[in-house]
Each structure stands twice: as structure tokens, then as C-alpha cells.
Amino acid sequence: EHAMQAAERHYRELGYQCDTSVHKTKPYDLLCTKGRETRYVEVKGTRGGPHAVFVTRREVAHVRQNPGVCDLFVLHGIDLKSTGSRARAAGGKPVVLSPWDLQTGTLEAL
């Protein structure tokens, strides 16, 4: 949720309208539009570095079927603070791959 809020803030600052409800039914987390431009954004959050994230088969298929219009937003270095029985996320540094080109990374099946 913390990474989603950071991604939405990032794209809104760039002038996009963001639909956050799509993550319930689509293989991406944000649908961002600006005029006639559309970005399909996959959001990942991690306490570690930005070098490796898990992606699903559906996410990979969607990026391959929609080249040039998919982005990967990774919020890394997130700090988790425990407050009683709940954890609270804070901070993090964004890395945005736009467009997200699957050919420039290494995919490994797990």
C-alpha cells in the first residue's frame, strides 16, 4: 500500500489521472492516463534494493502484449516500524522503468 501511494503520487505529479482500482482485476496496479496517453504501471515495494522483484506470469504476459506503454515502479529501501501489533511503512526510494522493457533484465522462473 505504501508503494502504491508513492507511485500514484509520482504519476499525478507528472499530470496523469490514476485509477487504483484496476489492481483487483488486471495484471497491473495503476492505470494512468494523460490526454490520449495511457501507462499501465506495475508497482512493487521492497525493504531491500531495487535489483530484484517478483513478477507474475500474467504481469509478464501483459508487458509483452503491450510494449512501450507499461512501466515498472519500484519503491525500495522501505523502512518498517512496528507499532504494537501493526507495522507501519515509511520512506523508500523510487526507481521507475518507463517504458518497462523486459529485454533489458533477467527473468528467472521460480
C-alpha positions in Angstrom: 0.0 0.0 0.0 2.9 2.4 0.8 4.5 1.7 -2.6 1.1 2.2 -4.3 0.6 5.6 -2.7 4.1 6.6 -3.8 3.5 5.5 -7.3 0.2 7.3 -7.6 1.8 10.5 -6.2 4.6 10.2 -8.7 2.3 9.9 -11.7 -0.1 12.5 -10.5 2.8 15.0 -10.2 3.5 14.2 -13.9 0.0 15.2 -14.8 -1.6 11.8 -15.1 -5.1 10.7 -13.8 -4.7 7.4 -11.9 -7.1 4.6 -11.4 -6.0 2.5 -8.5 -8.9 0.1 -8.6 -7.6 -1.9 -11.6 -5.2 -4.0 -9.5 -8.2 -6.1 -8.3 -8.9 -7.4 -11.8 -5.9 -6.6 -14.1 -2.3 -7.7 -14.3 -1.1 -4.2 -13.4 -1.6 -1.9 -10.4 -2.3 1.6 -11.8 -3.9 2.8 -15.0 -2.6 6.2 -15.7 -3.9 8.5 -18.4 -3.0 11.9 -19.6 -4.9 13.1 -22.7 -4.7 10.2 -25.2 -1.6 8.7 -23.5 -2.0 5.6 -21.3 0.5 4.0 -19.0 0.0 0.6 -17.4 2.0 0.6 -14.2 3.1 -2.4 -12.1 4.1 -1.3 -8.6 6.5 -3.2 -6.3 7.6 -2.3 -2.8 10.6 -3.8 -1.0 12.7 -3.2 2.0 15.8 -4.3 0.1 17.4 -2.9 -3.1 15.7 -2.4 -6.4 17.7 -5.1 -8.2 15.2 -8.0 -8.0 11.4 -8.1 -7.7 8.9 -10.9 -8.1 6.6 -10.7 -11.1 3.8 -13.0 -12.1 3.3 -14.8 -15.3 0.2 -12.6 -16.0 2.3 -9.4 -15.4 5.0 -10.6 -17.8 2.4 -11.5 -20.5 0.7 -8.1 -20.2 4.0 -6.3 -20.7 4.9 -8.4 -23.7 1.5 -7.8 -25.2 1.7 -4.1 -24.6 5.2 -3.0 -25.5 6.1 0.7 -24.9 3.2 1.6 -22.7 4.0 -0.4 -19.5 6.0 1.0 -16.6 7.6 -0.7 -13.5 7.6 1.5 -10.4 9.8 0.0 -7.6 9.9 1.7 -4.2 12.9 0.2 -2.5 14.6 0.7 0.9 11.2 0.9 2.7 11.5 1.2 6.4 9.0 -0.8 8.5 8.3 0.4 12.0 6.4 -1.8 14.5 3.7 -0.1 16.5 2.2 -2.7 18.7 0.6 -5.4 16.6 0.8 -3.3 13.4 3.7 -2.4 11.1 4.0 1.0 9.5 5.8 1.6 6.3 7.8 4.8 5.7 10.3 6.2 3.3 11.8 4.4 0.3 13.4 5.5 -2.9 11.6 5.1 -6.2 13.1 3.6 -9.4 10.9 3.9 -12.5 11.4 1.9 -15.6 9.4 3.7 -18.3 8.9 2.0 -20.6 9.4 -1.3 -18.9 11.5 -3.3 -21.3 11.7 -7.0 -20.4 14.6 -7.5 -22.7 16.9 -5.4 -20.6 16.6 -7.5 -17.4 16.8 -11.1 -16.5 13.7 -13.1 -15.8 14.1 -16.3 -13.8 11.2 -18.7 -13.2 10.8 -19.7 -9.5 
